[in-house]
Amino acid sequence: MPNNEIKYVDLYYDHYKDTFEQIKGYIKRRNNCTIIILCLVILFLFQVDSPNLVNSIILAVVNKYIGNVIVEFEYIKPILYLTLLWVLATYYRTTLTIERQYSYIHGVEDSLSEAMKPFRIEREGKNYLKDDSFFLKLINTFYKITLPVSISFFAIFDWIYEKNNTVNSSLFWFNTLLLFCISIIPLLYFFHIHKNDLKGIITKILTCKKRKSRA
């Protein structure tokens, strides 16, 4: 291999390593967002079951980190909804970035493998896609189906609770707007990653209807 080609491969491989390091950083951010989302959802569920306990915890946290202040608990929930909405937006933006980066790094591996024949680089490309273990499938199902659907159902459930318990009508409609956004973001992601499957299902349904109408 000529020196200029060796230099090209070295630079490209450094770029490959830097890209993978970026992916690891995005994965870490996604995992942190996942933990925050789960903690917030659990907090909301506890507030439905034991509102006094949750209010006591919030008051203790506020007194510790802010000081001895008067807390209007009816305004705490919109703040928590806004926090959940912001974390959700960050989570799904990061998730989509990870997916794009993985698609990109697969192409980089193909180019490097072509330049370095017969040696092939497949650590994050074909080798990753070949891993069809039960655990990996379970994790993918959690991130791509269970989590988005659960968050949307949670938002609907919490809206029903707010409708039956919120006295301030302006606050209720503000919470309704936030909960709508919280429910729609995971669903948009769900339909985005499953759009090809959904198109296939719709095509099959339309094809069956055409066959029946002709019959």
N, C-alpha and C positions, 0 to 999 in steps of 0.2 A: 504494500500500500504506500503511495507517495506521501511525502511529508505534509503537503498541504491538505491531503485527505485525512491524515492522522490528526492534524490540528483541528480540522472541521469536526471530526468524530469526538475529540476531547471536549471541545466547546459545547457540542450538542449534548454530550453525556452530562456535563456540568449543568446545563439547562434542565435536563431531565431530573437530576437530583434536586435542584432548586425547586422545580415544580412539585415534586413529591413532598418536599418539606412544607411548601405552602398548603398542600392538601392536608397534611397532618395537623397544621395549625387550624384550618377550617373545621376539621373533624373534632378537635378539642373544643372549639367554640360551639359547635353544634351540640356536643355532649353537655356542656355547661348550660346551654339554653334549655335542653331537655330536662335537666334536673330542676331548673327554676320553674319551668312550666308545670311539672308534676307537683312541686311544692305548692305553687299557687292554686292549682286545681284542688289539691287536698285541703288547703286552707279554706277555700270556698265551700267545700263539702262539709267541713267541720262547722263552718258558720251556719249552715242550714240546720245541722243536728244540734250543735251546742254554741249558739251565738254568744252567750255570756262568757264562756271559756275563751273563745277567740278574741273577743273584745278585751278581756283581761290580758291576754298575751300581747296584743297590739299596744295596749296602754303601757305595759311593762317595757316593751321595746322602745316606744317613743320616749318614755321617761329616762331610759338609760342613755339613748344616743342624742336626744334633742333637749330634754329637760322637762321640768314639771309644768306641762302645758295642758290646757283644756282641749280634749279631743272630741270633735263632733263625729260620732261613729257612722252616721248616715253618709258622710262624705268620704269615708275611708274606702268604701267599696268601689266607687268610681275611680279612685286613684289606683286601686289594685287591678281593676279592669283595664285601665290605661297601661299599667305595667305589663299585664299579660299580653295585651295587644302588641305592644312594642317588642316584647321578647318573641312572640310568635312570628312577627314580621322578620325579625333578625334571624330566627331559626330557619324559616323557609327560604329566605334569601341565601343563607349560608348553605343549606342543603342543595339548592339548585346550582350554586357555584361549585360545590363538590362534584356534582354529577357532570357538569360541563368540563371541569378539570380532569376528571377521569376519562372522559371521551377524548380529550386532547392528549393526555399522556399515553393512551393506547396508540394514537397515531405516531407519537414520538418514538415509542418502542418499535413500531413497525419500520420506521425510517432508520433507526439505529441498527436494527437487526439486518436490514437490507445492506447497510454500509459495512457491517462487520461479519458478513457470511464467512464460515458456517455457524459462527457463534450467534445465539439469539438472546435477546433481553425480553423476558416475559413475566417479570415479577408482579407487576401491577396490571398487566394486560390479560393475555390469554390464560395465564396461570391463575389469576384472580377470578376470571369468569368460569374456570373449570371447577372452582370450589363450590360444589352443590351439597355441602353438608347440611344436616338437619338444623344445626345451631345457626348457621348463616341464613338459612331460609327463614328461621324463626325471627331473627333480628330484622331482616328485610321486611317481613310481614308486619312487625311492630312499628317500624318507622314509616312504611308506605301505606299501611291500611289501618291498623289498630289505633295508632296515635291520632291521625287526623280525624277519623270517624268518631273516636271517643271525645275529642275536644269539641266537635260540633254538637254531639249529643249533650255534653255537659253544658254548653252555652244555652241550648234549648231548655234544659232542665232548670238552669239557674234563672232564665227569663221567666219561667212559670212561677218560680219562687218569688222573684221580684214583683211580679204582677199581683200576687196575693198578699204581699207584706210591705210594699213601699207606699208610704202615705203621700209623700211629696211627688206630685204628678210630673213636674219639670224634671226632677231627678230620675224618675222612672223612665221617661222618654230618652233622657241622656244615656242611662244605663242600657236601654233597649238598643240604641244606636251602637254602643260599644260591643254589646253581646252579638249583634248582627255581624259586625266586622270580625269578631272573634270566631264565629261559626263559619263565615264564608271563606276566610283565608285558608284553613285546612282543606275545605272542599275543593277550592280552586286548584290547590296542589294535587289533591287526589285525582281530579279529572285530568290534570295535565300529564301525570305520569301514566295514567291508564287510558289515555285518549285513543291509542291504537287498538287496545282491546275493546273499548266501547264502540269504535268505528266498525270493528269486525262483527260485534254482536248486532249492531243496527243494520249492517249490510245483510247478515243472515236473516234477520226478521223481515226486511223488505223483500229479499229474494223469495222467502217462503210465501209471503203475501201475494207476490206476482204469480207464483206457481199455482196457488189456490185459485186466484182470479181467472187464470187461463183454463184451469180445470173446470 
